[in-house]
Amino acid sequence: MFRSRRAAALAVCLLLALLHTWPLVLHPGRYSRNDNADTQLNEWIMAWVSHQVVTNPLHLFDANIFYPERYTLAYSDHLFVQSMMGAPLLWGGASPVLVHNLVLMAGFALTGWATCLVMKRWTGSWLAAILSGFHDSKIQDFHEVVIFAVAAEKDVRRFDIPVNETA
């Protein structure tokens, strides 16, 4: 079914990400952790960056919050990578809630997969790798899209893991 164990590990991490975000996966465009101010802020930042990068990229950090103050996006995380992950959906008319939730779920899966690849290299065991991919420290900050998405790329680069290896 899968061409490699790495692809199978990614599939397992995606499945675990969907389970960890249940019931969000049922209606990602409607369900949200908007009871948390960080989630609302992150949704707004991702929508702002996606909008501004195509309309006026030289003024990306002159966000429309605290107007007329300049450089207000720098008051928080700019979420540029996460925003660019979800930008095509926003440009296509998707809601910021949907985009935030999809990027959050992708972040869970990719971070778990990167951790899995690191642990496979360290231990030589796929079981240990899969089990380490989803530990409780990620779950406690469920609403923080900032934590995810970039972590996967950093882990793979830091430990020099060839993603296209077939083992």
Buried (B, 14 or more C-beta within 10 A) or exposed (E): EEEEBBEBBBBBBBEBBBEBBEEBBEEBEEBBBEEEEBBBBBBBBBBBBBBBBEEEEEEBBBBEBEEEEEEBBEEBBBBBEBBBBBBEBBEEEBBBBBBBBBBBBBBBBBBBBBBBBBBBBEEEEBEBBBEBBBEEEBEEEBBBBBBBBBBBEEBBEEEEBEEEEEE
